[in-house]
Amino acid sequence: MSAIVHADGRKRCTWPGQDPLYLAYHDTEWGVPEWDDRALFEKLVLDGFQAGLSWITILRKRENFRAAFDGFDPEKIARYDAAKQAALMQDAGIVRNRAKIEGATLSARAYIEAMEKGPGFATLLWGFVDGAPIVNRFRTSAEVPAETPISRAMSKELSARGFKFCGPTIVYAFMQAVGMVNDHLVTCHRHAALAGGAPRSPKTKAVKTKAVKAAPAARTKI
């Protein structure tokens, strides 16, 4: 299916449907290049919780997740013990899946390892796309892949480092969301807006991390 025209006259990708929350996410977040280590960690963990569910389910619970998981502070999550994990299993505001909760703790420990003894989380991830978004030119949703060789390579690396719930399909959804690939349909109004380059996320302008220092120009895939 190709992009659809909404009441405001703009064409958008098909997947948000008419849900106001989903449309806002599509228009302001999905596909915007993210360079902040912590923000990338949060999104990867949430994508892990999405496994077997729809993203709108997680999106509706995102603020609950942030409250339950200490603002996705890896240092705190890495110290979660059995009692804390059991408490999270009683929290109706999140997805109560023991394996995913335990996986978040293990992923937090892997994140800390990458930050302290590795290249930094953002640098590690963006290295798989040579530090710049891949701009695809899909015209229909049927053309958009579920995974790619790059997502498989990233998945393998993350798994080797101890991250959990990071299979190739989850990783590709993550790459789309954080702007490592621009998979807005070419007829969607957001495709052109994001295809000209890779601006640093506004919320990271004043934050110095081990992430990529400057966003290189995007690369277009014909």
C-alpha positions as CSV (number, residue, x, y, z in Angstrom):
1,M,0.0,0.0,0.0
2,S,1.3,3.5,-0.8
3,A,1.1,6.6,1.4
4,I,-2.3,7.8,2.3
5,V,-3.7,11.3,2.4
6,H,-4.9,12.5,5.8
7,A,-7.4,15.2,6.8
8,D,-4.7,17.8,7.0
9,G,-3.8,17.2,3.3
10,R,-0.5,15.5,4.1
11,K,0.5,12.1,2.8
12,R,1.8,9.6,5.4
13,C,3.1,6.1,5.7
14,T,0.2,3.6,6.1
15,W,1.2,2.0,9.5
16,P,0.0,4.8,11.9
17,G,-3.5,4.5,10.6
18,Q,-5.7,7.3,12.1
19,D,-4.5,6.9,15.7
20,P,-3.6,10.4,17.0
21,L,-0.8,9.1,19.2
22,Y,0.7,7.0,16.4
23,L,0.4,9.9,13.9
24,A,2.3,12.2,16.3
25,Y,5.0,9.6,16.8
26,H,5.2,9.1,13.0
27,D,5.5,12.9,12.4
28,T,7.9,13.8,15.1
29,E,10.0,10.8,16.2
30,W,10.1,7.9,13.8
31,G,13.0,8.1,11.5
32,V,14.6,11.1,13.1
33,P,18.3,10.4,13.6
34,E,19.1,9.8,17.3
35,W,22.7,10.2,18.6
36,D,22.2,10.0,22.3
37,D,23.5,6.9,24.0
38,R,20.8,6.7,26.7
39,A,18.0,7.5,24.3
40,L,19.2,4.7,22.0
41,F,19.4,2.3,25.0
42,E,15.8,3.1,26.0
43,K,14.5,2.5,22.4
44,L,16.3,-0.8,22.1
45,V,14.9,-2.0,25.4
46,L,11.4,-0.9,24.5
47,D,11.7,-2.6,21.1
48,G,12.6,-5.8,23.0
49,F,9.4,-5.5,25.0
50,Q,7.5,-5.0,21.7
51,A,8.5,-8.5,20.5
52,G,5.3,-10.4,19.8
53,L,3.2,-7.2,20.2
54,S,2.5,-4.0,18.2
55,W,4.5,-0.8,18.7
56,I,1.4,1.2,19.5
57,T,0.9,-1.1,22.6
58,I,4.4,-0.1,23.9
59,L,3.9,3.5,22.9
60,R,0.8,3.8,25.0
61,K,2.7,2.4,27.9
62,R,5.9,4.3,27.3
63,E,5.5,6.8,30.2
64,N,4.7,3.9,32.5
65,F,7.8,2.1,31.4
66,R,9.9,5.2,32.0
67,A,8.5,5.5,35.5
68,A,8.9,1.8,36.3
69,F,12.4,1.5,34.9
70,D,13.9,4.6,36.6
71,G,13.9,6.7,33.5
72,F,15.9,4.0,31.7
73,D,19.0,4.7,33.7
74,P,21.3,1.8,32.8
75,E,23.2,2.1,36.0
76,K,20.1,1.6,38.0
77,I,18.6,-1.1,35.8
78,A,21.8,-3.1,35.9
79,R,21.4,-3.4,39.6
80,Y,17.9,-4.8,39.6
81,D,17.7,-7.9,41.7
82,A,15.1,-10.6,41.9
83,A,12.9,-8.6,44.3
84,K,12.9,-5.6,42.0
85,Q,12.1,-7.8,39.0
86,A,9.3,-9.5,40.9
87,A,7.9,-6.0,41.7
88,L,7.9,-5.1,38.0
89,M,6.0,-8.3,37.3
90,Q,3.2,-6.8,39.4
91,D,3.1,-3.5,37.5
92,A,0.1,-3.5,35.3
93,G,1.3,-0.3,33.6
94,I,4.0,-2.2,31.7
95,V,4.3,-5.4,29.7
96,R,4.7,-8.0,32.4
97,N,7.0,-10.6,30.9
98,R,9.7,-12.0,33.1
99,A,12.1,-12.9,30.4
100,K,11.9,-9.4,29.0
101,I,12.3,-7.8,32.4
102,E,15.4,-9.9,33.2
103,G,16.6,-9.2,29.6
104,A,16.5,-5.4,30.3
105,T,18.8,-5.9,33.3
106,L,21.2,-7.9,31.2
107,S,21.1,-5.4,28.4
108,A,21.8,-2.6,30.9
109,R,24.9,-4.4,32.0
110,A,26.0,-4.9,28.4
111,Y,25.4,-1.2,27.7
112,I,27.6,-0.2,30.6
113,E,30.3,-2.5,29.3
114,A,30.1,-0.9,25.9
115,M,30.3,2.6,27.4
116,E,33.1,1.9,29.8
117,K,35.3,-0.5,27.8
118,G,34.1,-0.1,24.3
119,P,33.4,2.6,21.7
120,G,30.3,4.0,23.3
121,F,26.8,2.8,22.5
122,A,25.9,5.3,19.8
123,T,29.3,5.0,18.1
124,L,29.0,1.2,18.1
125,L,25.5,1.3,16.5
126,W,26.0,4.0,14.0
127,G,29.2,2.4,12.9
128,F,27.1,-0.3,11.1
129,V,25.8,2.4,8.7
130,D,29.1,4.3,8.5
131,G,27.8,7.0,10.7
132,A,25.1,8.3,8.4
133,P,21.5,7.3,7.7
134,I,20.7,5.1,4.7
135,V,17.9,6.8,2.7
136,N,15.7,4.2,1.1
137,R,13.2,5.1,-1.6
138,F,10.3,2.7,-1.1
139,R,7.0,3.5,-2.7
140,T,4.8,0.9,-1.0
141,S,4.8,-0.7,2.4
142,A,5.2,-4.1,0.8
143,E,8.7,-3.1,-0.4
144,V,9.9,-2.4,3.2
145,P,12.0,-5.3,4.5
146,A,11.6,-6.9,7.9
147,E,15.3,-7.3,8.3
148,T,18.5,-6.7,6.3
149,P,22.1,-7.9,6.2
150,I,23.0,-4.9,8.3
151,S,20.4,-5.6,11.0
152,R,21.5,-9.2,11.1
153,A,25.1,-8.1,11.6
154,M,24.1,-5.6,14.3
155,S,21.9,-8.2,16.0
156,K,24.8,-10.6,16.1
157,E,27.2,-8.0,17.6
158,L,24.7,-7.0,20.2
159,S,23.9,-10.5,21.2
160,A,27.6,-11.3,21.5
161,R,28.0,-8.3,23.8
162,G,25.2,-9.6,26.1
163,F,22.2,-7.6,24.9
164,K,18.9,-9.5,25.0
165,F,15.8,-9.4,22.7
166,C,17.8,-8.0,19.8
167,G,17.0,-10.3,16.9
168,P,17.4,-9.1,13.3
169,T,13.7,-8.0,13.0
170,I,13.7,-6.2,16.3
171,V,17.0,-4.5,15.3
172,Y,15.7,-3.4,12.0
173,A,12.6,-1.9,13.5
174,F,14.9,-0.1,15.9
175,M,17.1,1.2,13.0
176,Q,14.0,2.6,11.3
177,A,12.8,4.3,14.5
178,V,16.1,6.0,15.4
179,G,16.9,7.1,11.8
180,M,19.7,4.8,10.9
181,V,17.5,4.1,7.8
182,N,14.9,6.4,6.4
183,D,12.1,4.1,5.6
184,H,9.3,6.7,5.2
185,L,7.7,6.0,1.9
186,V,8.9,8.5,-0.8
187,T,5.4,9.9,-1.1
188,C,5.2,10.5,2.7
189,H,5.8,14.1,3.7
190,R,8.4,13.0,6.2
191,H,10.7,11.3,3.7
192,A,11.9,14.5,2.1
193,A,12.1,16.2,5.4
194,L,14.6,13.6,6.7
195,A,16.4,12.8,3.5
196,G,18.5,15.9,3.3
197,G,20.9,14.9,6.1
198,A,21.1,13.7,9.6
199,P,20.5,16.5,12.1
200,R,21.4,15.9,15.7
201,S,18.4,15.3,17.9
202,P,17.4,18.6,19.6
203,K,17.5,17.0,23.0
204,T,21.1,16.1,22.7
205,K,22.5,19.4,21.5
206,A,23.9,20.4,24.9
207,V,24.9,16.9,25.9
208,K,28.4,15.5,25.4
209,T,28.5,11.7,25.1
210,K,30.8,9.2,23.4
211,A,28.4,9.3,20.4
212,V,29.2,10.4,16.9
213,K,30.4,14.0,17.2
214,A,28.8,15.2,14.0
215,A,26.1,13.8,11.8
216,P,27.5,13.1,8.3
217,A,25.3,13.7,5.2
218,A,22.8,11.0,4.5
219,R,23.3,8.4,1.8
220,T,20.6,7.7,-0.7
221,K,19.9,4.2,-1.7
222,I,18.4,4.0,-5.1
